[in-house]
Amino acid sequence: MPLPTTPISIQASSSEIKAGKLSQRNLEVATRALHRDGLVVIEDLVQHSTLDRLNELMVKDAYELQARKDMPYNFNKGNIQQDPPMTEEWFAEEIFVNPIITQVTSTVLGPFPSLRFVSGNTALPPTPTSPPTAQPTHSDADFDHPSIPFSLVVNVPLITMTPENGSTEIWLGTHADTSINDQEGVRGDRASGTIKKELLEKRRSVRGPCQPIVKKGSVVVRDLRLWHGGMPNLGEVPRVMLAMVLFAPWYRNQLTVEFAEDLKDKLTVEKTGLNVAAKFVGSDVVEKGYLNRPHGLFYDFDQVEKIEGVF
């Protein structure tokens, strides 16, 4: 029986959300999905009002970034990297350090994974100077990486994602046996991580891609190695999707995230179950700088002090 091309979705119950953890059965489903498919969707984790408030700000910010000559785009100008402001005013635990998501990621990666990246991917509506264009299918693990789970990406769409507004195209199961040899380009190039065309055609005949509908309030967890690509937004407003990257506790990455000092008490390992690699600065510093981040290729998800010649 062929494997499905659409992702597994788990409906979190009100009791699970209240308790801040999935049942054993749902946790098993999530874990199995991440190992087999490299991605799972957990629905109804974030209140719509919380998403609406942040979305209003980030859509406004997206238009400001789009107007810049040095807009922080990834692969093409229809897909930009966009950070949320990490200040107390805009921080929501259910989005950025959701306990159910931490339960899932800790089960796959090991206890107390490290949070080392907080940003967002925004699909912009087409303009005369920026026609609809898809990103090439790529892997975010654009370096020689382990063949075991070492990093998970947590995506939180601020609105319902559909093929019309640029739902990400995903190739389920490709995380399991991919390597740097499957990729074109070199680390630091905009084409970095792009999957070779002949491999795409070979994979399509086995288990092709899909653009899933992801309901508002859902959270997506995917393996960093999974093949995927940003798709054109054919709608009329930007589609914002937040992205947090977590690493296994043994993985030696050095990235840090800039948070406002007034969030320090909310980001302890005791409260989050995470090792948050935070750089705390004044709120005014965050507010002045959060829209001036570089694009994705600036961030290196590789680890230092690799173990060579053992496995």
C-alpha positions in Angstrom: 0.0 0.0 0.0 1.5 3.4 -1.0 2.3 5.8 1.7 0.2 9.0 1.9 1.4 12.3 0.5 -0.6 14.4 2.9 0.6 14.8 6.5 -0.8 13.3 9.7 -2.9 15.8 11.7 -3.6 15.3 15.4 -6.6 17.0 16.9 -5.6 18.1 20.4 -8.5 17.8 22.9 -9.5 20.5 25.3 -8.2 18.4 28.2 -4.9 17.9 26.5 -4.5 21.6 25.9 -5.5 22.4 29.5 -3.0 19.8 30.8 -0.3 21.0 28.4 0.5 17.5 27.1 -0.8 15.0 24.6 -2.2 11.6 25.7 0.2 8.7 25.3 -1.7 7.6 22.2 -1.4 11.0 20.5 2.2 11.4 21.5 2.9 8.0 19.9 1.1 9.1 16.7 3.1 12.3 16.6 6.4 10.5 17.2 5.7 7.9 14.5 4.7 10.6 12.0 7.9 12.5 12.6 10.0 9.4 12.1 8.2 8.1 9.1 7.1 11.3 7.3 9.4 14.0 8.8 6.4 16.1 9.6 3.2 16.2 11.8 0.4 18.8 12.3 -1.2 19.4 15.7 -4.4 21.3 15.5 -6.1 23.8 17.8 -3.1 24.7 19.9 -3.2 28.5 19.6 -6.1 30.8 20.2 -7.2 32.7 17.0 -7.3 36.0 18.9 -3.6 35.6 19.8 -2.7 34.9 16.2 -4.9 37.8 14.8 -3.1 40.3 17.0 0.4 39.3 15.9 -0.7 38.8 12.3 -1.9 42.4 12.1 1.5 43.7 13.1 3.5 41.3 11.0 1.5 42.0 7.8 2.1 45.7 8.3 5.8 44.9 8.8 5.8 42.6 5.7 4.8 45.5 3.4 7.6 47.6 4.9 10.1 44.9 4.2 8.8 44.4 0.7 9.4 48.1 -0.1 13.0 47.9 0.8 15.8 47.6 -1.8 17.6 45.2 0.4 14.5 43.1 1.3 15.5 39.9 3.1 14.2 37.4 0.5 14.9 33.6 0.4 15.4 32.3 -3.2 13.0 34.8 -4.7 11.3 38.1 -3.8 7.9 36.5 -3.2 9.2 34.7 -0.1 10.9 36.9 2.6 12.3 36.1 6.0 10.6 38.2 8.7 11.2 38.2 12.4 8.5 38.8 15.1 9.4 41.3 17.8 10.6 39.3 20.8 9.3 41.7 23.5 6.9 41.0 26.3 4.2 42.9 24.4 4.2 40.5 21.5 5.3 37.3 23.2 2.8 34.4 23.7 3.8 31.2 25.4 1.3 29.2 23.3 3.1 30.2 20.1 6.8 30.3 21.0 7.1 27.8 23.9 4.0 25.7 23.7 4.2 22.9 26.2 2.6 20.3 23.9 5.1 21.1 21.2 7.9 20.8 23.7 6.6 17.4 24.7 6.7 16.3 21.1 10.1 17.7 20.3 11.7 16.4 23.6 10.4 13.0 22.8 12.1 12.9 19.4 15.3 14.9 20.1 15.8 14.2 23.8 15.0 16.1 27.0 15.6 19.9 27.0 16.3 20.6 23.3 17.9 23.9 22.5 15.9 26.8 21.0 18.3 28.7 18.8 16.3 30.3 16.0 13.1 32.4 16.0 11.9 34.0 12.8 9.2 33.7 10.1 8.6 33.0 6.4 6.2 35.3 4.7 4.7 34.6 1.2 3.9 37.9 -0.4 1.1 38.5 -2.9 2.2 39.0 -6.5 3.1 42.5 -7.8 4.1 43.7 -11.3 7.8 43.6 -10.2 7.5 40.3 -8.3 5.4 37.8 -10.2 4.4 34.5 -8.7 7.5 32.3 -8.3 8.1 29.1 -6.3 11.2 28.4 -4.4 13.2 25.4 -5.6 12.7 22.3 -3.6 15.4 22.4 -0.9 16.5 21.2 2.5 17.4 23.5 5.3 20.1 21.1 6.3 22.5 22.5 3.6 25.6 21.0 5.1 27.0 17.5 5.9 24.5 16.5 8.6 23.8 13.5 10.9 21.5 10.7 9.5 19.5 10.7 12.8 17.0 13.3 14.0 19.0 16.3 15.3 16.8 19.3 14.6 13.1 20.1 14.3 11.4 23.2 12.9 8.3 24.4 14.6 6.0 26.4 12.2 3.0 28.4 13.4 1.0 29.9 10.5 -0.9 33.1 11.6 -3.8 32.3 9.2 -5.1 29.2 7.6 -2.6 28.1 5.0 -3.9 26.9 1.6 -2.4 26.3 -1.9 -3.9 29.7 -2.9 -2.0 31.7 -0.3 1.3 29.8 -0.5 1.1 26.8 1.7 4.6 25.2 1.7 5.1 22.3 -0.6 6.4 19.3 1.3 7.9 15.9 0.3 7.1 13.6 3.1 9.6 10.9 4.1 12.6 12.6 2.3 14.3 13.4 5.6 15.1 9.7 6.2 17.8 9.1 3.7 18.8 12.5 2.3 22.3 13.8 2.4 24.5 16.7 1.3 25.1 14.7 -1.9 21.5 15.2 -3.0 22.0 19.0 -3.1 23.2 21.6 -5.5 25.0 24.9 -4.7 27.3 25.4 -1.8 26.7 26.8 1.7 26.1 30.5 1.6 24.7 30.7 -1.9 21.0 31.5 -2.5 20.7 28.1 -4.2 22.2 26.4 -1.2 20.3 23.2 -0.3 18.5 22.9 -3.6 17.7 19.2 -4.4 19.0 17.9 -7.7 16.3 17.7 -10.4 16.9 14.0 -11.3 16.3 13.1 -7.6 13.0 15.0 -7.6 11.7 13.1 -10.6 12.8 9.8 -9.1 11.1 10.6 -5.7 8.0 11.9 -7.4 7.3 8.4 -8.8 7.6 6.9 -5.3 5.9 9.5 -3.1 5.2 12.9 -4.6 4.8 16.3 -2.9 1.8 18.1 -1.6 0.6 21.5 -0.5 -1.5 20.8 2.6 -4.2 23.0 4.0 -3.1 23.8 7.6 -5.9 25.2 9.7 -5.5 28.4 11.7 -4.5 27.5 15.3 -2.4 24.6 14.2 1.3 24.0 14.7 3.5 22.1 12.3 6.6 20.2 13.4 9.0 19.1 10.7 12.4 17.5 10.5 15.0 20.1 9.4 16.2 17.6 6.7 12.8 17.3 4.9 12.6 18.5 1.3 10.2 21.4 0.9 9.7 24.7 -1.0 7.9 28.0 -0.5 5.1 28.4 -3.1 3.6 31.5 -4.6 0.9 33.4 -2.7 -1.8 34.0 -5.2 -4.0 35.8 -2.7 -4.2 39.5 -1.8 -2.5 39.7 1.6 0.8 38.4 3.0 0.7 34.9 4.5 3.0 34.9 7.6 4.3 31.6 9.1 6.5 31.7 12.2 9.5 29.4 12.4 11.4 28.2 15.5 14.3 25.8 15.2 15.2 23.4 18.0 18.3 21.2 18.2 19.0 18.0 20.1 20.7 18.6 23.5 23.9 16.9 22.1 24.0 19.0 18.9 26.7 21.7 19.1 25.2 24.7 17.4 26.1 28.2 18.4 23.2 30.4 17.3 21.5 32.7 19.8 18.1 34.5 19.7 17.7 38.1 20.8 15.0 38.5 23.4 13.9 41.5 25.5 15.2 41.4 29.1 11.6 41.5 30.4 11.1 37.9 29.0 14.0 36.4 31.0 11.7 34.9 33.7 9.4 33.3 31.1 12.2 31.6 29.2 13.9 29.5 32.0 14.4 25.8 31.5 12.1 25.2 34.4 9.2 27.0 32.8 9.7 26.0 29.2 11.4 22.6 29.2 13.8 24.1 26.7 17.4 25.4 26.8 16.7 28.8 25.3 19.9 30.1 23.8 18.9 33.7 24.6 20.7 37.0 24.3 18.8 39.4 26.4 18.8 43.1 25.5 16.6 46.1 26.2 13.1 46.2 24.7 14.1 49.3 22.8 17.0 47.5 21.1 14.7 44.7 20.0 12.1 47.1 18.7 14.6 49.0 16.7 16.4 46.0 15.2 13.9 43.1 14.7 13.1 44.2 11.1 16.8 44.5 10.2 17.8 40.8 10.4 19.6 39.2 7.5 18.0 36.5 5.2 18.1 32.8 6.1 21.5 31.9 4.5 23.2 34.1 7.1 22.2 31.6 9.8 24.3 28.5 10.1 22.4 25.4 11.4 25.6 23.2 11.3 27.4 22.2 14.4 30.9 22.9 15.6 33.4 20.2 16.6 32.0 17.5 14.5 32.7 13.8 15.3 34.6 12.5 12.2 35.5 9.0 11.2 33.4 7.2 13.8 30.2 6.2 12.0 
